[in-house]
Amino acid sequence: MPNKFRYSNLSNAELLLCDGILKYCQHLRYGAVNPKELFSDSYYIPLDDSTKGDLFQPLKQENILQYLVDIQPKSKRYVELQTALKYFSKFSNIKWAIIPVPVKKIEPGSRDSLIAKITQKLISLEYLDTSKIKINDFTFYDSTLVELVKSFQRNNGLVDDGVIGKGTIERFNISPKQNIDIIKLNLERFRWNEYADTGKYILVNIPDFMLNIFNEGKKVYTSKVCVGSKRSSYYQQQFKVYKKTKQWKDKPDDWETPNMFGEISYIVLNPTWNVPPSIMREEIAYKLKKDSTYLRDKNFKVYKDGIEIDPMEVQLADLHSDKIPYRIIQDPGSGNALGKIKFIFSNPFGIYLHDTPNRPPFNQSNRAVSHGCVRVEKPLPLAEFLLKNNPKWNIDYLKIEIGQKVENKKIVSEYMKKRASLRKNSSLGETTDVSLAQKISLYIDYYTAWVDDTGILQLRTDVYGRDKILLDYMTNQRFI
């Protein structure tokens, strides 16, 4: 080969190598995927700036391997999940037989031929150490196996009752190879933005259905939450029809809670609820059809052309029109859909955190049941945390305002003297805004794999199907 062709080939190879190194470094530090493009209708968290600094810094390194180590995210959550990936990779070649769903749930103390297969999976995943624990009967669901199944259920976000049903079997049937891919997807998510290991922030993890408060890198408070319901499997088809017709009757429901960032700036006590048109059409109309007194009995006020009208005058046909002529507002009270407390943070969707009188869903493992807002099971401890160092309000004052009993009469008397200066309204039980002394960052994000405070890998169901979208894209692009 003539020298000029050889030099040309070497030059092209060097360019390709440099381009590959630069891309690899960008992907390693900031992620290979732009979530704002892939999830354009659901991802609204600011991304770390991938253009800051010297883009050609990788090409100036004497030790490129050390540089690749140094540029990776340093957060505790990222490093721990990397370690979990290394550990879990040893299971990748295990043959993973599918267990059929039992006809009847397998209760503790019962016998079932599937126990042998379940036991084998517990052994394979190192929940059960056969060198220390002997299983004599592989058809009997004894107390030892029950406790191990409970651990498996907890680590997979299920109700840890030890009862083996469809949900538990479905999680057992996810192979180690599939879980390795899930871990890789979440490492990719962790590269998109880093949460500080210092300071205060609140994280709602949608697939975990939990709210966590972090202070200086430590979790100081947790609460169960309910998030938005999953879209219909026909959502995309229905949305295409809606884009053509622009008729509300063709518009598919979209209650999924988006990934977003905001700052909680104030709390609303004894909130009113302004019913969105979508809920008027979907729920209010249905309930009125069953019970014409529903609006009146549930303390709703109805306005038409800015004038309050009798709730009994609402016409069902109007609730199914493209432009509903009513404004429907639920007064504060024990039956208010938002409960007694609402937490307001900056976002373009009108989404907020709130209390709720509807308690049963908190006992479910899948709590994707709301219209998009986040229902908080334990709002008072959250409010107490947010009110720390507040010069005007404290948790006792808040309790008095929402009608909860405070035993300390001195505090009650103190509040009553200050009350006029704290709020405008004159009677208890009316809506009150409480400004925070300092805004608190709130992230509503989507993680299906992470390592908990005890060093245990946690895995969750892909409730909105976002893992599948990300995995398909990364596989097609050969990023995974």
C-alpha positions as CSV (number, residue, x, y, z in Angstrom):
1,M,0.0,0.0,0.0
2,P,1.4,3.4,-0.9
3,N,2.4,5.6,2.0
4,K,-0.2,8.3,1.2
5,F,-3.0,5.7,1.5
6,R,-1.5,4.3,4.7
7,Y,-1.3,7.7,6.3
8,S,-4.8,8.5,5.2
9,N,-6.1,5.3,6.8
10,L,-4.2,6.0,10.0
11,S,-5.5,9.6,10.1
12,N,-9.1,8.3,9.6
13,A,-8.6,5.7,12.3
14,E,-7.3,8.3,14.7
15,L,-10.3,10.6,14.0
16,L,-12.7,7.7,14.7
17,L,-10.8,6.8,17.8
18,C,-10.9,10.4,19.1
19,D,-14.6,10.7,18.3
20,G,-15.3,7.4,20.1
21,I,-13.4,8.5,23.2
22,L,-15.2,11.9,23.3
23,K,-18.6,10.3,22.9
24,Y,-17.8,7.6,25.5
25,C,-16.7,10.2,28.0
26,Q,-19.9,12.2,27.4
27,H,-22.1,9.1,27.8
28,L,-20.3,8.0,30.9
29,R,-20.6,11.3,32.7
30,Y,-23.9,12.7,31.4
31,G,-25.7,9.6,30.0
32,A,-26.1,8.3,26.4
33,V,-29.8,9.3,26.2
34,N,-31.4,12.7,26.3
35,P,-34.5,12.0,28.3
36,K,-36.1,15.3,27.3
37,E,-36.2,13.9,23.7
38,L,-37.1,10.3,24.5
39,F,-39.7,11.2,27.1
40,S,-40.7,14.6,25.7
41,D,-44.2,14.5,27.2
42,S,-43.1,13.3,30.7
43,Y,-39.6,14.4,31.6
44,Y,-39.2,17.9,33.0
45,I,-36.2,17.7,35.3
46,P,-33.2,20.0,34.5
47,L,-30.3,18.0,33.1
48,D,-26.6,18.5,34.1
49,D,-24.9,20.7,31.5
50,S,-22.9,18.4,29.3
51,T,-21.2,21.4,27.5
52,K,-19.5,22.9,30.5
53,G,-15.7,22.5,30.7
54,D,-13.2,21.5,28.0
55,L,-14.9,19.0,25.7
56,F,-11.5,17.9,24.4
57,Q,-10.1,17.2,27.9
58,P,-10.2,13.4,27.4
59,L,-7.7,13.7,24.5
60,K,-5.2,15.6,26.8
61,Q,-5.0,12.8,29.4
62,E,-1.8,10.8,30.0
63,N,-3.8,8.1,31.9
64,I,-7.1,7.8,30.1
65,L,-8.3,4.8,32.2
66,Q,-7.9,6.9,35.4
67,Y,-9.7,9.8,33.7
68,L,-12.7,7.5,32.9
69,V,-12.9,6.5,36.5
70,D,-12.7,10.1,37.7
71,I,-15.4,11.6,35.5
72,Q,-18.1,9.1,36.5
73,P,-20.8,10.4,38.9
74,K,-19.6,10.3,42.5
75,S,-22.9,10.2,44.3
76,K,-23.5,7.5,46.9
77,R,-26.5,6.1,45.0
78,Y,-24.5,5.7,41.7
79,V,-21.5,4.1,43.3
80,E,-23.7,1.7,45.3
81,L,-25.7,0.7,42.3
82,Q,-22.5,0.1,40.3
83,T,-21.4,-2.3,43.1
84,A,-24.7,-4.0,43.0
85,L,-24.3,-4.5,39.2
86,K,-21.0,-6.2,39.7
87,Y,-22.5,-8.5,42.4
88,F,-25.6,-9.3,40.4
89,S,-23.7,-10.0,37.2
90,K,-22.6,-13.4,38.7
91,F,-26.2,-14.6,38.3
92,S,-26.4,-13.7,34.6
93,N,-25.9,-17.2,33.2
94,I,-28.3,-18.9,35.5
95,K,-31.1,-20.8,33.6
96,W,-34.3,-19.2,34.8
97,A,-37.4,-21.5,34.5
98,I,-40.8,-19.9,34.5
99,I,-43.1,-20.7,37.5
100,P,-46.8,-21.0,36.6
101,V,-49.1,-18.8,38.6
102,P,-50.9,-21.0,41.2
103,V,-54.6,-21.6,40.9
104,K,-55.0,-20.6,44.6
105,K,-52.6,-18.3,46.5
106,I,-50.1,-20.3,48.5
107,E,-50.6,-19.5,52.2
108,P,-48.0,-20.0,55.0
109,G,-48.3,-23.5,56.4
110,S,-49.8,-25.0,53.2
111,R,-48.5,-27.6,50.8
112,D,-47.9,-27.0,47.1
113,S,-45.8,-28.6,44.4
114,L,-44.6,-25.1,43.3
115,I,-42.7,-24.7,46.6
116,A,-39.8,-26.7,45.2
117,K,-39.4,-24.3,42.3
118,I,-39.7,-21.2,44.5
119,T,-37.2,-22.6,46.9
120,Q,-34.7,-23.2,44.0
121,K,-35.1,-19.5,43.0
122,L,-34.4,-18.4,46.6
123,I,-31.3,-20.5,46.6
124,S,-30.1,-19.2,43.2
125,L,-30.6,-15.6,44.3
126,E,-28.8,-16.3,47.6
127,Y,-31.8,-15.6,49.9
128,L,-31.4,-19.2,51.1
129,D,-28.0,-20.6,52.2
130,T,-28.4,-24.4,52.1
131,S,-25.1,-24.8,54.1
132,K,-26.8,-23.2,57.1
133,I,-30.5,-24.0,56.6
134,K,-31.8,-27.5,55.6
135,I,-35.1,-27.9,53.7
136,N,-36.4,-31.4,54.4
137,D,-39.8,-31.1,52.6
138,F,-39.9,-29.3,49.3
139,T,-43.7,-29.2,49.2
140,F,-44.3,-27.6,52.6
141,Y,-44.4,-23.8,52.9
142,D,-42.8,-23.6,56.4
143,S,-41.9,-20.6,58.6
144,T,-38.3,-20.4,57.3
145,L,-39.4,-20.1,53.7
146,V,-42.2,-17.7,54.6
147,E,-39.6,-15.3,56.1
148,L,-37.4,-15.6,53.0
149,V,-40.4,-14.9,50.7
150,K,-41.3,-11.9,52.8
151,S,-37.7,-10.5,52.3
152,F,-38.0,-11.1,48.6
153,Q,-41.4,-9.3,48.6
154,R,-40.0,-6.3,50.5
155,N,-37.0,-6.0,48.1
156,N,-39.4,-6.0,45.1
157,G,-41.9,-3.5,46.5
158,L,-44.7,-6.0,47.2
159,V,-46.8,-6.3,50.3
160,D,-44.7,-8.5,52.6
161,D,-47.4,-10.8,53.9
162,G,-45.7,-14.1,52.8
163,V,-48.7,-15.1,50.7
164,I,-47.5,-16.2,47.2
165,G,-49.9,-15.0,44.5
166,K,-49.7,-13.7,41.0
167,G,-47.6,-10.6,41.9
168,T,-45.0,-12.5,43.8
169,I,-44.7,-15.2,41.0
170,E,-44.3,-12.5,38.4
171,R,-41.4,-11.0,40.3
172,F,-39.8,-14.5,40.7
173,N,-40.1,-15.0,37.0
174,I,-37.9,-12.0,36.1
175,S,-34.6,-13.5,35.2
176,P,-31.2,-12.2,36.6
177,K,-30.3,-11.1,33.1
178,Q,-33.4,-9.0,32.9
179,N,-32.6,-7.5,36.3
180,I,-29.1,-6.7,35.2
181,D,-30.5,-4.7,32.3
182,I,-32.8,-2.9,34.8
183,I,-29.8,-2.0,36.9
184,K,-28.0,-0.6,33.8
185,L,-31.0,1.5,32.9
186,N,-31.1,3.1,36.3
187,L,-27.4,3.8,36.2
188,E,-28.1,5.6,33.0
189,R,-30.9,7.6,34.8
190,F,-28.5,8.5,37.6
191,R,-26.1,10.1,35.0
192,W,-28.8,12.5,33.8
193,N,-28.7,14.5,37.0
194,E,-27.0,14.1,40.4
195,Y,-28.7,14.8,43.7
196,A,-26.4,16.5,46.2
197,D,-25.1,14.4,49.2
198,T,-25.4,17.6,51.2
199,G,-28.3,20.0,51.9
200,K,-32.0,19.2,52.0
201,Y,-34.3,17.9,49.3
202,I,-37.4,15.7,48.9
203,L,-37.6,12.8,46.4
204,V,-40.8,11.1,45.3
205,N,-39.9,7.9,43.4
206,I,-42.9,7.0,41.2
207,P,-42.3,3.2,40.9
208,D,-41.6,2.9,44.7
209,F,-44.7,4.9,45.6
210,M,-42.7,6.5,48.4
211,L,-41.7,10.1,49.4
212,N,-38.3,10.5,51.1
213,I,-36.7,13.5,52.7
214,F,-32.9,13.7,52.6
215,N,-30.9,15.9,54.9
216,E,-27.1,16.0,54.4
217,G,-27.3,12.8,52.4
218,K,-29.3,10.9,55.0
219,K,-32.9,9.8,54.7
220,V,-34.8,11.4,57.7
221,Y,-38.4,10.8,56.8
222,T,-40.5,8.5,54.5
223,S,-44.1,8.3,53.6
224,K,-46.2,6.1,51.3
225,V,-47.7,8.1,48.4
226,C,-50.2,7.5,45.6
227,V,-49.3,8.7,42.1
228,G,-51.1,9.1,38.8
229,S,-52.8,6.2,37.2
230,K,-51.1,4.4,34.2
231,R,-52.1,5.3,30.7
232,S,-54.3,2.8,28.8
233,S,-52.4,0.4,26.5
234,Y,-54.3,2.1,23.6
235,Y,-53.2,5.6,24.6
236,Q,-51.0,6.3,21.6
237,Q,-53.7,5.1,19.1
238,Q,-56.4,7.2,20.9
239,F,-54.2,10.2,21.0
240,K,-53.6,10.1,17.2
241,V,-57.4,10.1,16.8
242,Y,-57.7,13.1,19.2
243,K,-55.1,15.1,17.3
244,K,-57.2,14.8,14.2
245,T,-60.6,15.4,15.7
246,K,-59.8,17.8,18.6
247,Q,-62.9,16.5,20.3
248,W,-62.7,15.9,24.0
249,K,-64.6,12.6,23.7
250,D,-61.6,11.3,21.7
251,K,-59.0,12.5,24.1
252,P,-57.5,9.6,26.1
253,D,-57.0,9.9,29.8
254,D,-53.4,10.8,30.8
255,W,-53.0,10.8,34.6
256,E,-49.4,9.6,34.7
257,T,-47.3,11.8,37.0
258,P,-44.4,13.3,35.1
259,N,-40.7,13.4,36.1
260,M,-40.3,17.0,37.4
261,F,-38.4,19.3,39.6
262,G,-39.7,22.2,41.7
263,E,-39.4,24.0,45.0
264,I,-42.0,23.8,47.7
265,S,-42.7,27.4,48.7
266,Y,-45.9,27.2,50.8
267,I,-48.5,25.0,52.5
268,V,-52.2,25.4,52.1
269,L,-54.3,24.4,55.2
270,N,-58.0,23.4,54.8
271,P,-57.7,23.7,51.0
272,T,-60.5,24.1,48.5
273,W,-60.5,21.8,45.4
274,N,-61.1,23.3,42.0
275,V,-62.3,20.4,40.0
276,P,-60.6,20.2,36.6
277,P,-62.8,19.8,33.5
278,S,-61.4,16.3,32.8
279,I,-62.6,15.1,36.2
280,M,-66.0,16.8,35.8
281,R,-66.4,14.7,32.6
282,E,-65.0,11.4,33.9
283,E,-66.1,11.3,37.6
284,I,-68.5,14.1,38.5
285,A,-70.9,13.3,35.7
286,Y,-70.8,9.6,36.6
287,K,-71.5,10.3,40.2
288,L,-74.3,12.8,39.5
289,K,-76.0,10.2,37.2
290,K,-76.1,7.8,40.1
291,D,-77.0,10.4,42.7
292,S,-78.4,13.8,41.8
293,T,-77.6,15.2,45.3
294,Y,-73.9,14.3,45.1
295,L,-72.5,17.8,44.6
296,R,-74.7,19.3,47.4
297,D,-73.9,16.5,49.8
298,K,-70.1,16.6,49.2
299,N,-69.9,20.4,49.9
300,F,-69.3,21.5,46.3
301,K,-70.2,25.0,45.1
302,V,-71.0,25.6,41.5
303,Y,-70.5,28.8,39.5
304,K,-71.9,29.6,36.1
305,D,-70.8,32.8,34.4
306,G,-69.2,33.8,37.6
307,I,-72.4,33.5,39.6
308,E,-73.0,30.8,42.2
309,I,-75.9,28.5,41.4
310,D,-77.7,25.7,43.1
311,P,-75.7,22.4,42.6
312,M,-79.0,20.7,41.8
313,E,-79.2,22.9,38.6
314,V,-76.2,21.3,37.0
315,Q,-77.1,19.6,33.7
316,L,-75.4,16.3,32.9
317,A,-75.3,17.2,29.2
318,D,-73.3,20.3,30.0
319,L,-70.6,18.1,31.7
320,H,-70.1,16.3,28.4
321,S,-69.7,19.4,26.2
322,D,-66.4,20.6,24.8
323,K,-66.6,23.7,26.9
324,I,-68.1,23.0,30.3
325,P,-70.0,26.2,31.5
326,Y,-69.4,25.5,35.2
327,R,-66.7,26.1,37.7
328,I,-67.0,23.5,40.5
329,I,-65.2,24.0,43.8
330,Q,-65.3,21.7,46.9
331,D,-65.3,23.6,50.2
332,P,-62.7,22.7,52.9
333,G,-63.8,19.9,55.3
334,S,-63.2,16.3,56.3
335,G,-64.5,15.0,52.9
336,N,-62.5,17.4,50.7
337,A,-60.6,15.4,48.1
338,L,-57.3,17.1,49.1
339,G,-57.7,16.4,52.8
340,K,-56.5,19.1,55.2
341,I,-53.1,20.0,53.8
342,K,-51.7,20.8,50.3
343,F,-48.1,21.4,49.5
344,I,-47.4,23.8,46.6
345,F,-44.3,23.6,44.4
346,S,-43.4,25.4,41.2
347,N,-44.4,23.4,38.1
348,P,-46.3,24.0,34.8
349,F,-48.9,21.2,35.4
350,G,-50.8,22.4,38.5
351,I,-49.5,19.3,40.3
352,Y,-49.1,19.3,44.1
353,L,-48.6,17.0,47.1
354,H,-51.7,16.7,49.3
355,D,-53.4,14.9,52.1
356,T,-56.4,12.7,51.3
357,P,-59.5,11.2,53.1
358,N,-59.2,8.1,50.8
359,R,-56.9,5.9,52.9
360,P,-57.4,2.3,51.5
361,P,-55.1,2.7,48.5
362,F,-52.1,3.2,50.8
363,N,-52.4,-0.5,51.8
364,Q,-51.9,-1.6,48.1
365,S,-48.5,-2.4,46.6
366,N,-49.4,-0.6,43.4
367,R,-50.5,2.9,44.3
368,A,-50.8,4.4,40.8
369,V,-54.4,5.5,41.4
370,S,-54.5,9.3,41.4
371,H,-55.2,11.9,38.6
372,G,-51.6,12.9,38.5
373,C,-51.1,14.7,41.9
374,V,-49.2,13.0,44.7
375,R,-51.3,11.9,47.7
376,V,-49.2,11.7,50.9
377,E,-50.1,9.1,53.5
378,K,-48.4,11.0,56.4
379,P,-48.6,14.7,55.6
380,L,-48.1,16.0,59.2
381,P,-44.5,14.9,59.6
382,L,-43.7,16.3,56.2
383,A,-45.3,19.6,57.3
384,E,-43.3,19.6,60.5
385,F,-40.1,19.2,58.6
386,L,-40.9,22.0,56.3
387,L,-41.9,24.3,59.2
388,K,-38.6,23.9,61.0
389,N,-37.1,27.3,61.8
390,N,-40.2,29.1,60.6
391,P,-40.5,32.4,62.5
392,K,-44.3,32.4,62.5
393,W,-45.7,28.9,62.3
394,N,-45.0,25.5,64.0
395,I,-46.6,22.1,63.8
396,D,-48.9,22.8,66.8
397,Y,-50.3,25.9,65.2
398,L,-50.9,24.0,62.1
399,K,-52.7,21.2,63.9
400,I,-55.0,23.7,65.6
401,E,-55.8,25.3,62.3
402,I,-56.8,22.0,60.6
403,G,-59.0,20.9,63.6
404,Q,-56.6,18.5,65.4
405,K,-56.4,18.5,69.2
406,V,-53.4,20.0,70.9
407,E,-53.2,19.1,74.6
408,N,-50.9,22.0,75.7
409,K,-53.4,24.7,76.6
410,K,-50.6,27.3,76.8
411,I,-49.8,26.7,73.1
412,V,-53.5,26.9,72.1
413,S,-53.9,30.2,74.0
414,E,-50.6,31.5,72.4
415,Y,-51.8,30.7,68.9
416,M,-55.2,32.2,69.4
417,K,-53.6,35.5,70.4
418,K,-51.3,35.4,67.3
419,R,-53.9,34.1,64.9
420,A,-55.1,37.4,63.5
421,S,-51.6,38.3,62.5
422,L,-50.9,34.9,60.9
423,R,-53.9,34.8,58.6
424,K,-56.7,36.9,57.1
425,N,-59.8,34.8,57.7
426,S,-61.4,35.0,61.1
427,S,-62.8,31.5,61.7
428,L,-61.2,28.1,62.1
429,G,-61.4,25.6,59.3
430,E,-61.0,28.2,56.5
431,T,-58.3,28.1,53.9
432,T,-54.9,29.4,55.1
433,D,-51.6,29.8,53.2
434,V,-48.5,29.2,55.2
435,S,-45.3,30.5,53.6
436,L,-42.1,28.5,54.2
437,A,-39.0,30.3,55.7
438,Q,-36.9,28.5,53.0
439,K,-38.0,26.8,49.8
440,I,-37.2,23.1,49.6
441,S,-36.2,21.3,46.4
442,L,-38.6,18.5,45.3
443,Y,-37.8,15.9,42.7
444,I,-40.4,13.6,41.3
445,D,-38.4,10.9,39.5
446,Y,-38.5,7.4,38.2
447,Y,-36.2,4.6,39.4
448,T,-36.8,0.9,39.3
449,A,-33.5,-0.2,40.9
450,W,-31.4,1.3,43.7
451,V,-29.5,0.2,46.8
452,D,-31.3,1.0,50.1
453,D,-29.8,2.3,53.4
454,T,-29.0,-1.3,54.5
455,G,-27.1,-2.1,51.3
456,I,-29.8,-4.3,49.8
457,L,-30.7,-4.0,46.1
458,Q,-34.3,-2.8,45.6
459,L,-36.2,-3.6,42.4
460,R,-39.6,-2.3,41.4
461,T,-42.2,-2.9,38.8
462,D,-42.0,-0.6,35.7
463,V,-45.4,0.9,36.5
464,Y,-45.5,3.3,33.5
465,G,-43.6,1.2,31.0
466,R,-40.7,3.7,30.9
467,D,-38.1,1.0,31.5
468,K,-39.3,-0.7,28.3
469,I,-39.1,2.5,26.2
470,L,-35.6,3.2,27.5
471,L,-34.3,-0.4,27.1
472,D,-35.7,-0.6,23.5
473,Y,-34.0,2.7,22.6
474,M,-30.6,1.9,24.2
475,T,-30.7,-1.6,22.7
476,N,-31.4,-0.3,19.2
477,Q,-28.6,2.3,19.6
478,R,-26.3,-0.4,21.0
479,F,-25.8,1.6,24.2
480,I,-26.5,-1.5,26.3
